[in-house]
Amino acid sequence: MPDPIALRHLKPGQEAVVVQVKTGGELGRRIRDMGLVPGTTIRVIGRAPLKDPVEIKLRGYNLTLRNNEADHILVRLESAP
């Protein structure tokens, strides 16, 4: 099984499962409140031209995260485009 990687490193079209949120405090709470908890499947929809932010789809809605937020979310790759 591949090692977890930061959400920031996924490419458009890739799917992954959230393994861990590596931050606490207000940022960690916000990330979890948005539905990014361990076991959640996500799919990268796209990226801005300068690669920041990243748009993902999870639980039936789209969410946009800055790379500095996506760095705190570890995922395990499910499939490649």
Gaussian input, Z-matrix of N, CA and C with variables (Angstrom, degrees):
# hf/3-21g

backbone

0 1
 N
 C     1     B1
 C     2     B2     1     A1
 N     3     B3     2     A2     1     D1
 C     4     B4     3     A3     2     D2
 C     5     B5     4     A4     3     D3
 N     6     B6     5     A5     4     D4
 C     7     B7     6     A6     5     D5
 C     8     B8     7     A7     6     D6
 N     9     B9     8     A8     7     D7
 C    10    B10     9     A9     8     D8
 C    11    B11    10    A10     9     D9
 N    12    B12    11    A11    10    D10
 C    13    B13    12    A12    11    D11
 C    14    B14    13    A13    12    D12
 N    15    B15    14    A14    13    D13
 C    16    B16    15    A15    14    D14
 C    17    B17    16    A16    15    D15
 N    18    B18    17    A17    16    D16
 C    19    B19    18    A18    17    D17
 C    20    B20    19    A19    18    D18
 N    21    B21    20    A20    19    D19
 C    22    B22    21    A21    20    D20
 C    23    B23    22    A22    21    D21
 N    24    B24    23    A23    22    D22
 C    25    B25    24    A24    23    D23
 C    26    B26    25    A25    24    D24
 N    27    B27    26    A26    25    D25
 C    28    B28    27    A27    26    D26
 C    29    B29    28    A28    27    D27
 N    30    B30    29    A29    28    D28
 C    31    B31    30    A30    29    D29
 C    32    B32    31    A31    30    D30
 N    33    B33    32    A32    31    D31
 C    34    B34    33    A33    32    D32
 C    35    B35    34    A34    33    D33
 N    36    B36    35    A35    34    D34
 C    37    B37    36    A36    35    D35
 C    38    B38    37    A37    36    D36
 N    39    B39    38    A38    37    D37
 C    40    B40    39    A39    38    D38
 C    41    B41    40    A40    39    D39
 N    42    B42    41    A41    40    D40
 C    43    B43    42    A42    41    D41
 C    44    B44    43    A43    42    D42
 N    45    B45    44    A44    43    D43
 C    46    B46    45    A45    44    D44
 C    47    B47    46    A46    45    D45
 N    48    B48    47    A47    46    D46
 C    49    B49    48    A48    47    D47
 C    50    B50    49    A49    48    D48
 N    51    B51    50    A50    49    D49
 C    52    B52    51    A51    50    D50
 C    53    B53    52    A52    51    D51
 N    54    B54    53    A53    52    D52
 C    55    B55    54    A54    53    D53
 C    56    B56    55    A55    54    D54
 N    57    B57    56    A56    55    D55
 C    58    B58    57    A57    56    D56
 C    59    B59    58    A58    57    D57
 N    60    B60    59    A59    58    D58
 C    61    B61    60    A60    59    D59
 C    62    B62    61    A61    60    D60
 N    63    B63    62    A62    61    D61
 C    64    B64    63    A63    62    D62
 C    65    B65    64    A64    63    D63
 N    66    B66    65    A65    64    D64
 C    67    B67    66    A66    65    D65
 C    68    B68    67    A67    66    D66
 N    69    B69    68    A68    67    D67
 C    70    B70    69    A69    68    D68
 C    71    B71    70    A70    69    D69
 N    72    B72    71    A71    70    D70
 C    73    B73    72    A72    71    D71
 C    74    B74    73    A73    72    D72
 N    75    B75    74    A74    73    D73
 C    76    B76    75    A75    74    D74
 C    77    B77    76    A76    75    D75
 N    78    B78    77    A77    76    D76
 C    79    B79    78    A78    77    D77
 C    80    B80    79    A79    78    D78
 N    81    B81    80    A80    79    D79
 C    82    B82    81    A81    80    D80
 C    83    B83    82    A82    81    D81
 N    84    B84    83    A83    82    D82
 C    85    B85    84    A84    83    D83
 C    86    B86    85    A85    84    D84
 N    87    B87    86    A86    85    D85
 C    88    B88    87    A87    86    D86
 C    89    B89    88    A88    87    D87
 N    90    B90    89    A89    88    D88
 C    91    B91    90    A90    89    D89
 C    92    B92    91    A91    90    D90
 N    93    B93    92    A92    91    D91
 C    94    B94    93    A93    92    D92
 C    95    B95    94    A94    93    D93
 N    96    B96    95    A95    94    D94
 C    97    B97    96    A96    95    D95
 C    98    B98    97    A97    96    D96
 N    99    B99    98    A98    97    D97
 C   100   B100    99    A99    98    D98
 C   101   B101   100   A100    99    D99
 N   102   B102   101   A101   100   D100
 C   103   B103   102   A102   101   D101
 C   104   B104   103   A103   102   D102
 N   105   B105   104   A104   103   D103
 C   106   B106   105   A105   104   D104
 C   107   B107   106   A106   105   D105
 N   108   B108   107   A107   106   D106
 C   109   B109   108   A108   107   D107
 C   110   B110   109   A109   108   D108
 N   111   B111   110   A110   109   D109
 C   112   B112   111   A111   110   D110
 C   113   B113   112   A112   111   D111
 N   114   B114   113   A113   112   D112
 C   115   B115   114   A114   113   D113
 C   116   B116   115   A115   114   D114
 N   117   B117   116   A116   115   D115
 C   118   B118   117   A117   116   D116
 C   119   B119   118   A118   117   D117
 N   120   B120   119   A119   118   D118
 C   121   B121   120   A120   119   D119
 C   122   B122   121   A121   120   D120
 N   123   B123   122   A122   121   D121
 C   124   B124   123   A123   122   D122
 C   125   B125   124   A124   123   D123
 N   126   B126   125   A125   124   D124
 C   127   B127   126   A126   125   D125
 C   128   B128   127   A127   126   D126
 N   129   B129   128   A128   127   D127
 C   130   B130   129   A129   128   D128
 C   131   B131   130   A130   129   D129
 N   132   B132   131   A131   130   D130
 C   133   B133   132   A132   131   D131
 C   134   B134   133   A133   132   D132
 N   135   B135   134   A134   133   D133
 C   136   B136   135   A135   134   D134
 C   137   B137   136   A136   135   D135
 N   138   B138   137   A137   136   D136
 C   139   B139   138   A138   137   D137
 C   140   B140   139   A139   138   D138
 N   141   B141   140   A140   139   D139
 C   142   B142   141   A141   140   D140
 C   143   B143   142   A142   141   D141
 N   144   B144   143   A143   142   D142
 C   145   B145   144   A144   143   D143
 C   146   B146   145   A145   144   D144
 N   147   B147   146   A146   145   D145
 C   148   B148   147   A147   146   D146
 C   149   B149   148   A148   147   D147
 N   150   B150   149   A149   148   D148
 C   151   B151   150   A150   149   D149
 C   152   B152   151   A151   150   D150
 N   153   B153   152   A152   151   D151
 C   154   B154   153   A153   152   D152
 C   155   B155   154   A154   153   D153
 N   156   B156   155   A155   154   D154
 C   157   B157   156   A156   155   D155
 C   158   B158   157   A157   156   D156
 N   159   B159   158   A158   157   D157
 C   160   B160   159   A159   158   D158
 C   161   B161   160   A160   159   D159
 N   162   B162   161   A161   160   D160
 C   163   B163   162   A162   161   D161
 C   164   B164   163   A163   162   D162
 N   165   B165   164   A164   163   D163
 C   166   B166   165   A165   164   D164
 C   167   B167   166   A166   165   D165
 N   168   B168   167   A167   166   D166
 C   169   B169   168   A168   167   D167
 C   170   B170   169   A169   168   D168
 N   171   B171   170   A170   169   D169
 C   172   B172   171   A171   170   D170
 C   173   B173   172   A172   171   D171
 N   174   B174   173   A173   172   D172
 C   175   B175   174   A174   173   D173
 C   176   B176   175   A175   174   D174
 N   177   B177   176   A176   175   D175
 C   178   B178   177   A177   176   D176
 C   179   B179   178   A178   177   D177
 N   180   B180   179   A179   178   D178
 C   181   B181   180   A180   179   D179
 C   182   B182   181   A181   180   D180
 N   183   B183   182   A182   181   D181
 C   184   B184   183   A183   182   D182
 C   185   B185   184   A184   183   D183
 N   186   B186   185   A185   184   D184
 C   187   B187   186   A186   185   D185
 C   188   B188   187   A187   186   D186
 N   189   B189   188   A188   187   D187
 C   190   B190   189   A189   188   D188
 C   191   B191   190   A190   189   D189
 N   192   B192   191   A191   190   D190
 C   193   B193   192   A192   191   D191
 C   194   B194   193   A193   192   D192
 N   195   B195   194   A194   193   D193
 C   196   B196   195   A195   194   D194
 C   197   B197   196   A196   195   D195
 N   198   B198   197   A197   196   D196
 C   199   B199   198   A198   197   D197
 C   200   B200   199   A199   198   D198
 N   201   B201   200   A200   199   D199
 C   202   B202   201   A201   200   D200
 C   203   B203   202   A202   201   D201
 N   204   B204   203   A203   202   D202
 C   205   B205   204   A204   203   D203
 C   206   B206   205   A205   204   D204
 N   207   B207   206   A206   205   D205
 C   208   B208   207   A207   206   D206
 C   209   B209   208   A208   207   D207
 N   210   B210   209   A209   208   D208
 C   211   B211   210   A210   209   D209
 C   212   B212   211   A211   210   D210
 N   213   B213   212   A212   211   D211
 C   214   B214   213   A213   212   D212
 C   215   B215   214   A214   213   D213
 N   216   B216   215   A215   214   D214
 C   217   B217   216   A216   215   D215
 C   218   B218   217   A217   216   D216
 N   219   B219   218   A218   217   D217
 C   220   B220   219   A219   218   D218
 C   221   B221   220   A220   219   D219
 N   222   B222   221   A221   220   D220
 C   223   B223   222   A222   221   D221
 C   224   B224   223   A223   222   D222
 N   225   B225   224   A224   223   D223
 C   226   B226   225   A225   224   D224
 C   227   B227   226   A226   225   D225
 N   228   B228   227   A227   226   D226
 C   229   B229   228   A228   227   D227
 C   230   B230   229   A229   228   D228
 N   231   B231   230   A230   229   D229
 C   232   B232   231   A231   230   D230
 C   233   B233   232   A232   231   D231
 N   234   B234   233   A233   232   D232
 C   235   B235   234   A234   233   D233
 C   236   B236   235   A235   234   D234
 N   237   B237   236   A236   235   D235
 C   238   B238   237   A237   236   D236
 C   239   B239   238   A238   237   D237
 N   240   B240   239   A239   238   D238
 C   241   B241   240   A240   239   D239
 C   242   B242   241   A241   240   D240

   B1=1.4453
   B2=1.5378
   B3=1.3191
   B4=1.4739
   B5=1.5325
   B6=1.3263
   B7=1.4647
   B8=1.5198
   B9=1.3324
   B10=1.4616
   B11=1.5307
   B12=1.3203
   B13=1.4578
   B14=1.5302
   B15=1.3181
   B16=1.4658
   B17=1.5249
   B18=1.2999
   B19=1.4654
   B20=1.5195
   B21=1.2997
   B22=1.4601
   B23=1.5367
   B24=1.3312
   B25=1.4604
   B26=1.5288
   B27=1.3264
   B28=1.4643
   B29=1.5217
   B30=1.3240
   B31=1.4671
   B32=1.5211
   B33=1.3274
   B34=1.4627
   B35=1.5325
   B36=1.3280
   B37=1.4506
   B38=1.5252
   B39=1.3164
   B40=1.4614
   B41=1.5264
   B42=1.3318
   B43=1.4552
   B44=1.5146
   B45=1.3284
   B46=1.4568
   B47=1.5204
   B48=1.3337
   B49=1.4591
   B50=1.5197
   B51=1.3281
   B52=1.4599
   B53=1.5279
   B54=1.3387
   B55=1.4590
   B56=1.5261
   B57=1.3380
   B58=1.4597
   B59=1.5239
   B60=1.3210
   B61=1.4616
   B62=1.5196
   B63=1.3445
   B64=1.4653
   B65=1.5208
   B66=1.2797
   B67=1.4552
   B68=1.5188
   B69=1.3036
   B70=1.4550
   B71=1.5176
   B72=1.2959
   B73=1.4523
   B74=1.5067
   B75=1.3172
   B76=1.4664
   B77=1.5216
   B78=1.3387
   B79=1.4697
   B80=1.5230
   B81=1.3129
   B82=1.4619
   B83=1.5199
   B84=1.3260
   B85=1.4618
   B86=1.5157
   B87=1.3459
   B88=1.4727
   B89=1.5231
   B90=1.3364
   B91=1.4686
   B92=1.5264
   B93=1.3189
   B94=1.4677
   B95=1.5271
   B96=1.3291
   B97=1.4701
   B98=1.5278
   B99=1.3390
   B100=1.4638
   B101=1.5280
   B102=1.3282
   B103=1.4602
   B104=1.5128
   B105=1.3191
   B106=1.4640
   B107=1.5257
   B108=1.3133
   B109=1.4584
   B110=1.5261
   B111=1.3302
   B112=1.4635
   B113=1.5304
   B114=1.3394
   B115=1.4564
   B116=1.5162
   B117=1.3215
   B118=1.4664
   B119=1.5269
   B120=1.3294
   B121=1.4634
   B122=1.5231
   B123=1.3308
   B124=1.4596
   B125=1.5190
   B126=1.3244
   B127=1.4672
   B128=1.5190
   B129=1.3337
   B130=1.4627
   B131=1.5276
   B132=1.3203
   B133=1.4648
   B134=1.5235
   B135=1.3161
   B136=1.4592
   B137=1.5130
   B138=1.3270
   B139=1.4586
   B140=1.5185
   B141=1.3078
   B142=1.4580
   B143=1.5358
   B144=1.3209
   B145=1.4734
   B146=1.5322
   B147=1.3211
   B148=1.4678
   B149=1.5311
   B150=1.3339
   B151=1.4762
   B152=1.5215
   B153=1.3188
   B154=1.4531
   B155=1.5180
   B156=1.2986
   B157=1.4588
   B158=1.5318
   B159=1.3458
   B160=1.4527
   B161=1.5319
   B162=1.3361
   B163=1.4638
   B164=1.5173
   B165=1.3360
   B166=1.4632
   B167=1.5163
   B168=1.3341
   B169=1.4627
   B170=1.5228
   B171=1.3224
   B172=1.4537
   B173=1.5151
   B174=1.3195
   B175=1.4655
   B176=1.5304
   B177=1.3469
   B178=1.4501
   B179=1.5170
   B180=1.3173
   B181=1.4680
   B182=1.5240
   B183=1.3272
   B184=1.4627
   B185=1.5221
   B186=1.3373
   B187=1.4517
   B188=1.5173
   B189=1.3202
   B190=1.4581
   B191=1.5230
   B192=1.3410
   B193=1.4583
   B194=1.5166
   B195=1.3117
   B196=1.4619
   B197=1.5250
   B198=1.3242
   B199=1.4606
   B200=1.5287
   B201=1.3290
   B202=1.4651
   B203=1.5282
   B204=1.3279
   B205=1.4669
   B206=1.5268
   B207=1.3356
   B208=1.4615
   B209=1.5263
   B210=1.3238
   B211=1.4668
   B212=1.5244
   B213=1.3138
   B214=1.4651
   B215=1.5264
   B216=1.3248
   B217=1.4620
   B218=1.5275
   B219=1.3331
   B220=1.4615
   B221=1.5203
   B222=1.3421
   B223=1.4591
   B224=1.5268
   B225=1.3292
   B226=1.4542
   B227=1.5254
   B228=1.3144
   B229=1.4576
   B230=1.5151
   B231=1.3318
   B232=1.4504
   B233=1.5204
   B234=1.3315
   B235=1.4644
   B236=1.5174
   B237=1.3144
   B238=1.4664
   B239=1.5165
   B240=1.3445
   B241=1.4668
   B242=1.5265
   A1=108.06
   A2=117.45
   A3=120.01
   A4=111.78
   A5=114.76
   A6=120.18
   A7=110.05
   A8=117.46
   A9=120.07
   A10=111.00
   A11=115.00
   A12=121.54
   A13=108.37
   A14=116.52
   A15=120.58
   A16=109.49
   A17=115.97
   A18=122.41
   A19=111.57
   A20=117.64
   A21=122.99
   A22=112.60
   A23=118.33
   A24=122.21
   A25=114.42
   A26=118.15
   A27=120.20
   A28=110.52
   A29=114.89
   A30=121.67
   A31=109.62
   A32=117.93
   A33=120.21
   A34=111.24
   A35=114.66
   A36=121.69
   A37=113.80
   A38=118.14
   A39=120.09
   A40=110.80
   A41=114.68
   A42=121.38
   A43=109.08
   A44=115.07
   A45=120.27
   A46=109.17
   A47=114.44
   A48=121.49
   A49=107.85
   A50=115.80
   A51=120.48
   A52=108.63
   A53=115.43
   A54=122.24
   A55=110.58
   A56=116.33
   A57=119.87
   A58=110.28
   A59=115.54
   A60=122.04
   A61=105.61
   A62=116.56
   A63=122.21
   A64=115.00
   A65=118.91
   A66=120.31
   A67=109.63
   A68=115.04
   A69=120.82
   A70=109.40
   A71=115.68
   A72=120.91
   A73=112.89
   A74=114.77
   A75=121.67
   A76=112.06
   A77=117.97
   A78=120.67
   A79=111.01
   A80=117.53
   A81=120.68
   A82=112.16
   A83=116.58
   A84=120.73
   A85=111.05
   A86=116.24
   A87=120.21
   A88=111.15
   A89=116.43
   A90=120.65
   A91=110.20
   A92=117.09
   A93=120.78
   A94=111.44
   A95=116.80
   A96=120.69
   A97=112.01
   A98=116.91
   A99=120.79
   A100=111.78
   A101=117.39
   A102=120.65
   A103=114.83
   A104=117.96
   A105=121.06
   A106=109.13
   A107=115.17
   A108=122.76
   A109=108.33
   A110=117.86
   A111=119.99
   A112=112.05
   A113=114.91
   A114=121.90
   A115=114.39
   A116=117.91
   A117=122.01
   A118=110.37
   A119=116.05
   A120=121.35
   A121=108.86
   A122=115.57
   A123=121.33
   A124=109.66
   A125=116.20
   A126=122.21
   A127=107.64
   A128=115.91
   A129=120.53
   A130=108.13
   A131=115.97
   A132=122.38
   A133=110.30
   A134=116.99
   A135=119.63
   A136=111.44
   A137=113.49
   A138=121.57
   A139=108.67
   A140=115.03
   A141=120.65
   A142=108.45
   A143=117.92
   A144=120.68
   A145=114.61
   A146=118.72
   A147=120.54
   A148=111.87
   A149=117.10
   A150=125.27
   A151=114.51
   A152=118.56
   A153=121.70
   A154=108.05
   A155=120.09
   A156=130.57
   A157=112.72
   A158=114.68
   A159=122.86
   A160=107.71
   A161=116.61
   A162=121.33
   A163=108.43
   A164=115.82
   A165=120.68
   A166=109.97
   A167=115.18
   A168=121.16
   A169=107.18
   A170=115.61
   A171=121.41
   A172=109.27
   A173=116.37
   A174=122.42
   A175=113.47
   A176=117.04
   A177=120.85
   A178=116.14
   A179=118.52
   A180=119.42
   A181=110.46
   A182=115.46
   A183=121.69
   A184=109.18
   A185=114.64
   A186=121.81
   A187=108.09
   A188=116.58
   A189=121.37
   A190=108.66
   A191=115.35
   A192=122.04
   A193=110.40
   A194=116.61
   A195=121.30
   A196=108.42
   A197=116.82
   A198=120.26
   A199=111.94
   A200=117.78
   A201=118.36
   A202=111.67
   A203=118.60
   A204=121.91
   A205=110.18
   A206=116.65
   A207=121.80
   A208=111.91
   A209=118.02
   A210=121.50
   A211=112.44
   A212=118.05
   A213=122.24
   A214=112.76
   A215=117.80
   A216=121.67
   A217=108.87
   A218=116.26
   A219=121.08
   A220=109.01
   A221=115.93
   A222=121.95
   A223=110.10
   A224=114.75
   A225=121.56
   A226=106.78
   A227=116.35
   A228=122.66
   A229=111.79
   A230=116.84
   A231=123.19
   A232=111.91
   A233=116.26
   A234=120.43
   A235=109.65
   A236=115.16
   A237=121.26
   A238=108.97
   A239=117.97
   A240=120.68
   A241=111.64
   D1=133.01
   D2=-176.93
   D3=-67.90
   D4=153.29
   D5=177.24
   D6=-70.17
   D7=149.74
   D8=176.29
   D9=-64.77
   D10=147.94
   D11=176.99
   D12=-128.36
   D13=163.83
   D14=177.72
   D15=-71.88
   D16=141.48
   D17=178.46
   D18=-52.62
   D19=-32.93
   D20=-178.99
   D21=-54.54
   D22=-29.33
   D23=-173.39
   D24=-87.33
   D25=-1.54
   D26=178.68
   D27=-76.68
   D28=151.00
   D29=178.83
   D30=-103.64
   D31=158.04
   D32=177.89
   D33=-53.89
   D34=134.50
   D35=-179.97
   D36=95.83
   D37=-17.49
   D38=-179.49
   D39=-77.53
   D40=145.52
   D41=176.29
   D42=-114.88
   D43=148.35
   D44=-179.08
   D45=-153.80
   D46=166.39
   D47=176.33
   D48=-115.58
   D49=134.12
   D50=178.39
   D51=-67.10
   D52=130.09
   D53=179.21
   D54=-103.66
   D55=-41.35
   D56=-174.60
   D57=-159.44
   D58=146.40
   D59=169.01
   D60=-107.25
   D61=115.65
   D62=-170.17
   D63=-89.16
   D64=17.44
   D65=-179.40
   D66=-133.34
   D67=155.38
   D68=177.84
   D69=-117.60
   D70=-154.95
   D71=178.00
   D72=62.89
   D73=-155.72
   D74=-176.82
   D75=-62.29
   D76=-43.60
   D77=-179.92
   D78=-63.19
   D79=-45.42
   D80=178.68
   D81=-60.87
   D82=-41.91
   D83=178.31
   D84=-63.42
   D85=-44.36
   D86=179.23
   D87=-60.59
   D88=-44.67
   D89=-179.69
   D90=-60.70
   D91=-45.43
   D92=179.68
   D93=-66.79
   D94=-38.61
   D95=178.64
   D96=-62.65
   D97=-27.83
   D98=178.89
   D99=-80.08
   D100=-0.65
   D101=176.23
   D102=100.59
   D103=2.79
   D104=-179.58
   D105=-88.58
   D106=79.59
   D107=178.84
   D108=-118.64
   D109=157.22
   D110=179.86
   D111=-51.86
   D112=135.51
   D113=-179.51
   D114=97.40
   D115=-11.04
   D116=-179.27
   D117=-78.53
   D118=130.16
   D119=176.33
   D120=-86.21
   D121=134.00
   D122=177.97
   D123=-127.53
   D124=157.00
   D125=174.14
   D126=-134.61
   D127=133.39
   D128=179.06
   D129=-79.49
   D130=122.04
   D131=179.75
   D132=-85.65
   D133=-45.67
   D134=-178.55
   D135=-178.01
   D136=179.61
   D137=179.52
   D138=-136.10
   D139=155.25
   D140=174.09
   D141=-69.50
   D142=162.34
   D143=-177.87
   D144=-54.22
   D145=-32.74
   D146=179.00
   D147=-95.98
   D148=18.20
   D149=176.40
   D150=72.14
   D151=8.24
   D152=178.43
   D153=-145.11
   D154=119.77
   D155=13.12
   D156=-90.85
   D157=-178.76
   D158=177.37
   D159=-115.63
   D160=136.88
   D161=178.02
   D162=-105.02
   D163=129.11
   D164=179.12
   D165=-125.24
   D166=158.77
   D167=175.51
   D168=-115.29
   D169=130.05
   D170=176.82
   D171=-151.75
   D172=144.84
   D173=174.80
   D174=49.42
   D175=33.39
   D176=175.77
   D177=85.48
   D178=7.85
   D179=176.83
   D180=-140.33
   D181=162.87
   D182=178.21
   D183=-98.11
   D184=143.43
   D185=-178.40
   D186=-136.68
   D187=138.01
   D188=177.69
   D189=-112.47
   D190=129.41
   D191=-179.82
   D192=-125.48
   D193=143.40
   D194=170.92
   D195=-72.74
   D196=154.88
   D197=179.40
   D198=-60.15
   D199=-35.62
   D200=179.86
   D201=-67.15
   D202=-24.06
   D203=172.86
   D204=-80.76
   D205=-42.21
   D206=-178.75
   D207=-64.50
   D208=-24.52
   D209=178.03
   D210=-62.77
   D211=-24.68
   D212=-177.05
   D213=-86.98
   D214=-2.59
   D215=-175.89
   D216=-110.95
   D217=113.31
   D218=178.16
   D219=-92.00
   D220=134.92
   D221=-178.55
   D222=-131.46
   D223=159.02
   D224=173.79
   D225=-113.82
   D226=124.98
   D227=-176.03
   D228=-63.39
   D229=133.25
   D230=177.78
   D231=-99.19
   D232=-46.39
   D233=-178.64
   D234=-153.98
   D235=160.62
   D236=178.59
   D237=-113.34
   D238=154.85
   D239=179.84
   D240=-67.11

